[in-house]
Amino acid sequence: MVLVLTVLLVALGVGTVGAINVANGPTAETSGSTTTLDGPPPSILSTVTQQCTDSSDDYSNTVVVTFDDEYVITGSSADVESLPPDPVVSAGGDALVVDLESGTVVTESCEPVMVGDNEVRVAENDPDLVVTDGVYLNDTLELTNDGTVQTVNGGSTVEAGNDVVEYTEHDTVDFQPNITETNSPGEGETLSITVEVTNPHYGSDDQELELFLRDGNDEIKETLTDSISLDGDDSGTVTFEYETEEGDDIIESARVRTEDGSTDTTDITVNEASVDVEITDDWTRFPAAGDELEVPVEITRHGNIPDGEQDYIIDFLIDDSHVTTRPVALSPGEQTVETFTYQTDENDSPSVDATVKSGYNSHTASVDVIGQATHEENVQATFVDQNNPDEGETLELIAEIEYDRSDRIPDEPQEYPIQFYVDGDHIENRTVELDGAETLTETFSYETKQGDAPRVDAELITPGSGDTDEPRITGSGFEVTIEEVNDPVNASEKLVTTVVIENTGEIAGQQEVRLRTDSGISDSDRTLRHIRDRENVSLDVGERTTEQFFYRPSETDVPMIEVAILSNNDEALANATVRSKSTHYEPQNLTGDYTNDTDRELTLTAEINNTGTEPGDQYVEFMLDDELVYVDRVTLGPWESTTVSTTIDAPEEIGAYDFAVETDNATTASTVGVGVEIIDDEPVDESGGSDDPDEPSSNQSDSGSTNESDSTTETPEEEAGLPWFLILLGLLGVLVSSLTLLVYRNDPENFPPEPAAVPDALEEEFTKIGNQIRATNLSMLVATVKGLVGLGAGTLVVQNKLPRAATVRVRCQAGEETVFLQDLELQPEERRTLASLPDVEQFRVGAGVDDITSHEEVFEGDNGDVGVVLRAEGLVISNVS
């Protein structure tokens, strides 16, 4: 018991000591005890060191100096713009901060800052750091020239423990040069370069500046020196001057450097001692032929070599021919303007080149001389209107003829020749007269002929600028009309253009009808036309036919192409939307099944087809009277389809309801009935007139009632038939024929066989049939029997998936032999099973309207049924799984 109490007392003593050390510093004595602790444990010291910091980012609780005066203050009372780059005052490397609990100044390691026995703290004073004994304000703090901090009045040293408080950046400087101004003298003149130097730090210094003049090879041509003295946060300028000499035009740059190593560089221009000449803009712009041309020239002397005023020779030329030479007296740096004149004539039209030269320097400018050639170049003609004739009628094109530029119109009326061409053939020469700024309207005519349709190329040629046009001519030959385009289509899917072609001419003929596309239709500034398909069509007078033209768009055709059908006499245009290669979900075959057995339910069903070229998944939404009733997410590959179905509570009211299925690409709508039958979208009441959906209809019989008329069956009178012995004789004939065929198929090379081999051959064939009967495999049994008579196991199935009736020709070939060829007319969704496929190693199945070979697939042996499907995207021929 005594031992336990002793341990508790020791633990309490240690805890008390720890608390006193944290509150009162690194060394403390326990009250009433002779035990002295030499500082707290390391963990406690670490906690003390980390708690005295300034967490602000603007020095608010840190002791700093400023450029404004020598006072030492806190950052919260300092103007931010007056702070040096590093304004913090420290002691022993620790920054001085304000203890926010006591308001006293301490180091970051929580060492108090003292002046003798007085503490330093924050007060509402200017400056805000004061020295106090706790009762009186004794002094404030300032920074000395050597960087230490002392009291203002007493000059006492400020310390933190054994460390003196100081500002270590008091003598830091950084002279930064910036070349602000230069001139561009000539050789022999003074080069002047002005440099501004700034010192953003607290210290002061005197430094020497060096300026290096360099040539194009970066070699030093000349070195200049000067000095500058700056205090903290100070700036000043130094101007270097250099008297240039002959040959100094090679100087291209100047670089200044301080003693700190900071530099700045700029480009320099020293002009060669010479004269520059330049034709100004203040001159006669458009003189008429025969007028005097005045050319003002600005002449500038650069440099002072040779010294004093000098006479310089200025040459004036027109179209490289010398006109005059004039001496001009110029002092160094002088600039003057001299005007040179030239008498123009008709030969100078439409323009001349004026040139001035001085030594190696020259300047050339062009000037328009308004003569007859200028007037002719200013004439322009533009087609503005036309009629739309038939072949054999007169084409009339209306054009406007006028001057293009109003500043080049002659004072007197002028006559100009105009030429009219059609399809490169010269049609007419005409002379027109223009008077001033008037616009002349002229009509040009051309007698069209057979073969001009659908367009001709018309052209007007003037001495200036003409015009071209492609007027439409209505032909009397093959007329084309686009009946249907199966857009929108995905890129790489087949675009089918259905066209009606009619011979409206007077004679039978044959023409090549072409499909042209323009993938630049979406951009008015582009035309990208290509012929994609063509058909040779022969028609009698008045005969018409329907043809289909095919093209598989690419990604470059997205989002739209123009489809044009062209005959020799006509053209028809349509636009087709082309979607980027992607999925395309289409809902089909919407149904609704209402039941009223135990619960009133409505089952909604739809078939979802991915007619796109990419696999993907989409949300499918079922809407009943515009209300969302079901959502499903469907994943399909290209050309795949699936059935989506859901059962919901039927609406309370009996009647017809709008049922719609939506995907990202399409919406399909239908009508479903609740208690009524939908026939051609018209509801037929199935309730017998009762409003109660649960009441049985009046036409239903009670469960216990019987109808005598229904239970009484009248025996039909026997019909006369063939005698029984004739029927038996026919069956025997069929059996003998079948046996003969079986023996032939078993070994056709050795037919007829030896009598002894017949039983073995028949046994082999009958064994195949018996095996299928025992396996109860009806499909294989049928296939085996078909094989016995020379037919393959598969059949050919044709289905129309188009939303309209369609005609198609189907052909099956084995080698060069046509097994069958049949034309079919199928209604929408109609499916037909044709003849059996041949029992050969390889056969071909083709389908189409005219050209079967272009839609043909090859199949190997017995691979099951083959399907031909008519879709909006084209024909699909493949095995049916």
Secondary structure, DSSP 8 states (H G I E B T S, - for coil): -HHHHHHHHHHHHHHHHHHHHHHH-S-EE-TT---EE-S--HHHHHHHHHHS----SS-TTBEE--SS-SB-EEGGGS-GGG--SS-B-EETTEEEEE-TTT-BEEETT--BEEETTEEEEE-SSSSSEEEESSSSEEEEEEE-TTSBEEETTT--B-EETTEEEE-TTTT----EEEEEEE---BTTSEEEEEEEEEE-SS--EEEEEEEEEEETTS-EEEEEEEEEEE-TTEEEEEEEEEE--TTGGGEEEEEEE-TT--EEEEE---B-SEEEEEE-S-S-SS-BTTSEEEEEEEEEEES-SSSS-EEEEEEEEETTEEEEEEEEEE-TT-EEEEEEEEE--GGG-SEEEEEEEETTEEEEEEEE-BSHHHHHHTEEEEEEEE---BTTSEEEEEEEEEES-GGG--SS-EEEEEEEEETTEEEEEEEEEE-TT--EEEEEEEE--TT--SB--EEEE-SSB-EEE--B-B-SSEEEEEEEE--SEETTS-EEEEEEEEE-SSS-EEEEEEEEEETTTTSTT---EEEEEEEEEEE-TT-EEEEEEEE---GGG-SEEEEEEE-SS-EEEEEEEEE-S---EEEEEEEEEEEESSSEEEEEEEEEEE-SSS-EEEEEEEEETTEEEEEEEEEE-TT-EEEEEEEEE--SS-EEEEEEEE-SS-EEEEEEEESEEEETTEEEE-STT-S-TTS--TTS--TT---HHHH------------HHHHHHHHHHHHHHHHHHHHHHH-GGG-S--GGGHHHHHHHHHHHHHHHHHTT-HHHHHHHHHHHTTEEEEEEEEEE-SSS-EEEEEEEEETTEEEEEEEEEE-TT-EEEEEEEE-SSEEEEEEESS-STTSEEEEESS---EEEEEETTEEEEEE--
